[in-house]
Amino acid sequence: MSDKTQDTQKISSSDMGFLCLMTALNVLNMLDRNLLSAFANYIVPDLGLSNTEYALLTGLVFLIFYSIAGLYMGMLADTVNRMHLISFGVGLWSALTAASGLAWNFLSMAIPRMFIGVGESILTPSAMSLLADRFPQSRLGFAAGFYYLGAPVGAGASFLLAGYLGPIIGWRNCFYILGAIGIALAVLVLVTKETPRRHLVNSETTKEQPRIREIAKIAMAAIPKSPALMAAMAGAMIMHVFIGAGYFDQLWFVQERGFQRDEIAKLTGFMGLTGGVIGTFVGGLGSDLFTQKTGYGRLAFLFLLLLACAPCMIAFRLASGDSIWIPIGLFLGMFQIGAFFGPFFASVQGLIPPEVRSTVIAFSILLMNVIGLGIGITLTGVAIDFMTAYGVEEPYSVTLLWFTVCSLFLAMPCFLFAGLRYKQDQERLGLVESG
């Protein structure tokens, strides 16, 4: 079947069912990943953590292992059965999430967090590769956006869990329960059939799957050929500095804005969940429609969304605890994150050869997490501790404001350039979408 024929087909119920399964796994992935942030006001005092130690646990301790392992797992996903690989990853991170509930200090939490990162690094490169093989390119923004519903739903659910179940059963029991749910899902994935790789099925000649070393060479050669791709990666990396600073929001709300920890966890959960879900659909469906109507790349649409939200995010960082800008900022903060993933991952996959999709996505995730989130989270924690030691008034507010302003206004030009250049790069590289 040609790409043209495949591209004009409607999405089948089995494809939607598969997309829902991948999305459910991503919900669990994001829920587990955000547990430390959601339960920050429980875990930090319970384990006696400083802001810098908390930053390391939510940042580099997790992200270095997550991202470096993810690069290898991405290459592996381009060569092996992806469903079996995902099953292993889900089982690993779920077992270690349960083990994290036994932590009593920084080190005992850091060790399982390292290897949770290894497990979670498998999911997105493998899942995005699978979705690209099941969905036509004209609907890939929708598919990527739907999959990334897991980000706001999982993040929002983690805060609701902290707000409602935290006071009743404690943070440790929440970790145990989520670990058990994940192990059950890993078994379900293990018995799910692998999706054929479209570029091999459509080939008129029999092709052998490239080896890992060949995959790495193809991927590293493909990235510099597209200025749009490099700009998209740079923008994503910078935007994640802003996202990383947000890991301190719960501590900021309690210590400098006068909220009760359960109250603000619930508000964050509801507003973040609503904003993220709406943002995901706006980013995915809206960017598909924008590209069809204007001919520009999806990331130009993301630029317009970020530009519209920027003044409100600055007002949010300057607002007092009783201001209407607090719930608005929580809503728009997750709206922006939700709107990012569909346009970004659909754009990346439109600018790379199909045989290295998982690898390039994994490399993008490495940049976003080690450099973006790593810098955002770690420097935020260090800056807050530094300013606190020198008696600076409201150190959380000052730090979070500067990170918000700098990262957003540096990321937006990258997305604009990538969106304007997208079609030109596709045509030059012979990767034009069909249909």
Summary of the structure (lengths in Angstrom):
residues: 435
radius of gyration: 20.8
end to end distance: 13.7
largest distance: 69.4
contacts: 1700
relative contact order: 0.16
helix: 83%
strand: 0%
